[in-house]
Amino acid sequence: MKTYEVLEKALARIEDEKNWCQGSYGPKKGPNCAVGALVYAEATRSIHDRPVAEALVALGAFTGGSLVDFNDSRTHPEVVELFQKAIRAEKQKAGIVVDVPTTTEQEVAA
């Protein structure tokens, strides 16, 4: 599975705010934090499995630190936007043309 696919699956798990949480991975059925969403999206129990680790690196390019800290100190829209940025970057690396606005860009356009 490509890194952007793992990120997309994880985002789908937490895109609705009622399926997102702070302070723990959350149960497999949700709600989940950002890290829990990655782990469960890839059907693994470890952040060290390659697809999850690569997704963490992709997200880390935008967090300036720990994903756990980012998730637990930011709002749901900020976490969603983080995933959108990482997905866009990973798709661009893969040569996929991406023209999907981030949440912030959508709000400005509205």
MOGI-V281460 format. One record per backbone hydrogen bond with DSSP energy under -1.0 kcal/mol. NH is the residue of the N-H (numbers start at 1). CO is the residue of the C=O. If there is no record, write none. Layout:
BEGIN
NH|CO + NH|CO
END
This chain:
BEGIN
6|2 + 7|3 + 8|4 + 9|5 + 10|6 + 11|7 + 12|8 + 13|9 + 14|10 + 15|11 + 19|16 + 20|17 + 21|32 + 30|27 + 32|19 + 33|25 + 37|33 + 38|34 + 39|35 + 40|36 + 41|37 + 42|38 + 44|39 + 53|49 + 54|50 + 55|51 + 56|52 + 57|53 + 58|54 + 59|55 + 60|56 + 61|57 + 62|59 + 64|60 + 70|66 + 71|67 + 72|68 + 73|69 + 79|75 + 80|76 + 81|77 + 82|78 + 83|79 + 84|80 + 85|81 + 86|82 + 87|83 + 88|84 + 89|85 + 90|86 + 91|87 + 92|88 + 93|89 + 94|90 + 95|92 + 96|91 + 106|102 + 107|103 + 108|104 + 109|105 + 110|106
END
